[in-house]
């Protein structure tokens, strides 16, 4: 490699799991002598960790490629991740793309780059059979010094009809508890105050071994010297009573659960091949709220799935409206190749999908506003962060976004704040006493 450091820019599309993997690759690039720069700046190499959950994610990848070539017409473009695994032939056919690395090979990115002459207009696609991927590659983010996203599990053995993730990431796999704990200990030795456990199907941790996700969180709680632990997202059928009970007995695990629902209609859940009913989901909500009425519960929901009637949609709407959830992540159904749902009929027209999505997004705003309003007058701990314009903000233990009145020196500390007013999308607060 040249003695002059080449500039490399990484950009992440999609989930927090992708974010943790990109962050690990970015750190590793320094060992190879690269200089990390922002993807909006001139770089010799641009690496995009792609997502393919929706068609919009695919389109965003193409936009980023065009932007990069405007910044540097001679840039070497590399695509890694889910889209790269699913559509290598399509992507390598794009004029400006040089290197494609699928799910397993993306972790060898830097050794691949080290072997090529990026000044030549080469094209290479390496995307092995996803069914052969067995290695678990741990990763974690450290771009945000207040919190770190720690990947503890990858892949999925479920066969939900709408989802390409098993095709893009392979079967469920994870590391051992001890190896995971050792990485978490390294994170805890930095300035990081919160670790967020991430994965594709996180509750499946330890599958095929005698270890479980419940075992992992108990060990994380007792062996990691860090103020906060948070679970990113967990399937309702894997969120057991013992996990819920333990989280509320812990001083480290936050009262915040993100639980995919996808539909409040049992008919739709069955068609989607989800592994629970609306009643089981309701039981999980009740269990959480029995411990803490102020616990935050986020929900994933899909609208416009094939054969979803108006009545099915209303069942979902009413389920969410009538139950105490805090916010929604609304996904408009998007046809994905090689999924079972793409063959289902009748197809919901795109205009109707958009209408239903708008209704649920408005409901989400109402839910979040109500949740925030209930917090007014409370004193809650907040991990203080600093925005780009210097304003202090942060998230309470139960995931309420708050703007904080206080000195910049409070950044990356945990402070008790008094919530004085609810605004649209956040609350106003003042520090009670500096810890």
N, C-alpha and C positions, 0 to 999 in steps of 0.2 A: 504494500500500500504506500501511497505517496506520504512524504513526511509532512506535507501541508494538510492540516485537518480538513476533511470534507464535511460540509454542512449537511446534516440529516434532520428531516422534519417528520414527526409522527402525528397522526390524527386518528381519533377514535370515533367510530360510528356505533350506535346501538347501546348495549347494556353496560352496567358497571363491571361485569366480568371482562368484557372487552377492554374496558378502561384499565383494569388491574393488569391485564396482559400487556397492553401497550406500554404502560409505565415500566414494567419489568424489562421489556425490550429496549426501551429508551435508556434506562440505567446501564444495561449491558453494552449499549453502543459506545459509551464513554471508554470502556475497556479496550475497544477496538480503535480508539483514537479519533472518533467522530466528534464533531461539535453539534450539540443539540440546538435547534432553532425552532421558532414557531412556524406552523404550517402555512401561515399567512405571509411569511417572509421568503426571501430567496433561499433556496437550498439546492444542493447538488442531487440529493436523493429525497424523495417523498415516499413515505410508507403509510398506507391507509389500511387500518384494521377494520374490515368491512362487516356489515350486518345485512341480513337478508330476511328479516322478519316480515317486512312489508315492501311493496313496490316502491314506496317513497324512499326507503333506505337505499335501494338500488340506484334510483335517480340521483340521490345526494352524492353517491360515489362518483358518478359521471361528472357532476358539477365540480367536484373537488379536483378531479383530473384536469379539467379544462382550466381551472384557476391556477393550478400549479404550473402548467405549461405557459401561461401568460407571465407568471413570475420569473420563470426560467425555461425558455424554449428548449434548452438542452438537458432538462432535468431527467433523471432516471426514476421512473414511476414503478412502485412495487405495491401490489395488492395482496393482503393476507386475510385470513379469517373466513367467516361463514359464506359470504357471497363468492369468495375465491374458491371455496371448496365445492359449492353447488354448481357454479357456472364457469369453470376454468376456460373452456373453449371459447365461450362468448367474450370473456374479459381479455384473453390474450389476443383476440381478434381486433380489439380496439387499437387504433393507430398509435396512441401515445403510451400504451402500457408495455413495460419491459419484463417484469417478473411477477409471476403468480405463485403463491405458496398456500397450500391448503392447511387444514386443521392441524395435522401433526408436524408438518414441515415448517410452519411459521416460527416455531421456537428455534429453528436453525437459520433464521433470517440472516444473522450477521456473518455466519460462516459462508453462506451463499454469496452475500454481497462482497465478501473479502476475496472471493475467487473470480469475480467477473471484472471486466474493464467497463466501467459505467460510461466511459466516453464513446463506446461503440453502441450502435442502435440494436442491441441484442433483444431477443424475445425468448423467454423460457417459462414453462408452466410445470410446476411440480405439485401434484395433488393426488395422493395415494388413496387407496380404498378405505373409506371411513370405517368399515367394519373391522379393519385390522388395527385400528388405533386402540392401544391398551395403556400407554404410558400417561400418567397424570403429571402435568407440568405446573407446579405451584407458581403463583405470582401475586404481587401486591402493588398497590399504588402508593406513591409518596409525593405526588405533585402538590397535593393539598396537605400542608403540614399539620393541620388540625385533626384530620381523620385519614384512615387508610382503608381501602377496600381489599380484603384478603380473600383470595380464591381458595375455597376449601373442597370444591367438588366441580366436576365437569361432565358433560354429556347427559343423556336421558334415555331410559328404557321404556318410557311411556310411548304410546302411539296415537296421540291426539290427532284427529283427522285434519286439522287446519295447520299443523305445525311442521316446519322443515328442520327444526333444531336437531332431532336425532340424525337426520341426513347430513347436517353440517358439522356436528360435533361428536357424533358417535355414541357409544354406550356409556352408561353411568360409571364413573370411576372417581376415586379420591385417594389421598395419601393416608398414612396412618395418623392417629391422634398425636403421637409423640413428635413426628416430623412437622405436623401442622403447628403444634405448640411451640416448637423451636423457632419457626418463622415468626410467629406472633410475638415471641420474646424479643427477637431482633427489632421488630417494629416498636415494641414498648420501650426500647432503649433510646429511641429518637424523641423528638418533641411531640409526637402524635398523641392525642388525648382520647381518640375513639377509633376502634376497629369495627368495621362492618363486614360481617361474614357473607360472602357471595358464592353463587354457584348457579348452574342451570336448573338442577332439581336438588336443592340443598338438603332437604330432609332425607334424601337417599344416601347421605354420607355413610361410608363404611359398608355399602352393600357388597355382599360376598365375603365379608369378614365377620368377626365377632364384635366389631365396634359399631356404634350407632351415633346419630347426630345428637341424641340426648347425652351420650357419654362425652361427646366432644364439648358441648357447652358447659357441662359440669367441670371438665378439666380446664377449659378456658377461664372459667370463673375463679377457680382456686389457684391456678398456676401463673396467670398473666398479671403483671403489675401495671395495670392501666385503668383509667377512671371509667371508661365507657365501652360497652360492647353492644352491638346492634345486629339483628338478623335482617337481611335484606328482603327476602321473599321466600315464602314456604307454602307448599301445597296443603290445602285444608285436610286432606286425608292423612298427611304425614305430620301435621301439627297436633301432636298427642296431648292429652290432659297433663301428662307428667312434664312435658316441655313447657306448657303454659304455666303450670304451678311453679316450676323451677325458676323461670324468668322473673316471676313476681316475688320469689324468695331471695333473689339475687340483688345486690346493690349495684352491680355492674351492668347487667342487661337492662336495656331501656324498655319502657312500657309502650312499645311501638311494634306493630305486626303488619306486614304487607302480605295479604292472602289472595291469590287469584280466585275469582269466582267464574268469570267468563259468561255465565248466563244464570238467571234466576229461574229458568224453566227446566224442569227435570227432563222434558222431552228433548230439549236442545243439549243438555249435558250428556244425555245418553247418546245422541247422534254424534257429538264431539268426541265420544269415548273418554270423557272425564271420569275420574274414579271416586266420585262422591255424589251426593244428592244435595238439593237446596236445604233440606232439613239438617244434614250433617254440618253444612256451612253455618247455618243458624245456631246450631249447638256450640260451634267454636266461638262465635261472636258472644254468646251468652256466657260461656266459660270465662273469656277474657274480661268482660264487663263485670262479672261477679267479683273479680279481684280489684278492678280499678275502673270506675265509670269514666275517668278521664284518659284512659289508654287510647292511643291513636291506632286506627285500623284503616289501612289503605286497601283498595280493591282494584284488580284488573278485570275488565269486562269487554267483551267483543259484541259489536252490533253488526247486523246485516249478514250473519252466517247463512249459508244456503238453507232454504226451507224455513227460515225464521219468519213466522207469521206475525201479524200485528198483535195478536193475542200473546204469542211467545214473548215479544218485546215488552208488552205491558206487564207480563209476569216479572220480567227482570227489573223494569222500572219501579214497580210497586215494592218488590223485595228490597231494593236499595233505598227507596224513599222511606219505607216503614221501619228499617232497622238502623241501629246506631253505628254507622260507618262514618269515617272522617273525610275521605276524599276518594276520587276515582281516577284510574288511568284508563281512558276509553280508547279502544282500538277499533277502527273501522275495518271490517273483514276485507282481506286482500287475497285474491287468488294466487296460490303458490303451486308451481309445477311439482308433480310427483307426490302430491298429498291426496288423501282420499276425498277430502271435502270438495275438490275441484270438479268431481264427477256428480256431485249431489244437485238435485233440483227440487223445487224451483229456485232459480237464482234471484236474489233480492236486487232490484235495480239500484244503480249507484246513487241516484238522487234520493232514494228512500234510505239507503245506508247513511248518507250525509245528514238527512233529517233526524234519524234516530241518534246518530252520534252527537248532533247539536243539542238534542234534548238531554242526553246523559251528561254532557259537559256542563250544561247549565245546572243540572242537579248536583254535579260535583262542586260547583262554585257555591251553591246553597249549603251543601253539607260542610264544606270547609269553613265558610263564614259562620255557620252555627257553632261549629266546634271551637273556632277562635273566640267567638263571643262568650262562650261558657268559661273561657279561661280568664276573662277580665276580673281583676281583683285577687288573682292567685299569685303566689310566690313560687317560682319554678327555677331549677338550675338550667343554665344555658352555656353551651360551648361557644365562646365568642369568636367571631371571624371578622375579617375586614374586607369590604367590597373594593372594587377597583377605584371608586371615587373617594375612598377613605372612610366611608360610613361603617360603623360597627353594626353587625347583625349576628344572628346565630339561630340554632335550633334548640328548643327546650328538650328535656328528656323524652317528652311525648310528641316530639316532632312538630312543634309549632314554630313557624318562622317569626322571629322577633327582631325589630330594630331597637338598638340599645343606645341610651344616652350615657356616655362615659368616655374616659380618656382612651387614646389609641393603645396605651400600654396594657390594656385588658385583653388584647388580641391573644388567642390561643390559651385562654384560661377559662375555667368553669366558674361562673358567678351566679349567685341567686338574684333573680330580678323580680320586680313587681310589675305585673302586666296591667297597664293602665287603660289601654284603648285598643279596640279591634278595628283594623282597616281592611281594605280589600287586598287579600293575599298575604297579610302579615299583621303583627300586633306591635304596639308601642310599649316599651318597657324601660324601667330605670333600675340600676343596680342598687340592691338593698344595702349591702356592705361588701367591700372588696375582700375577697378571700385570699 
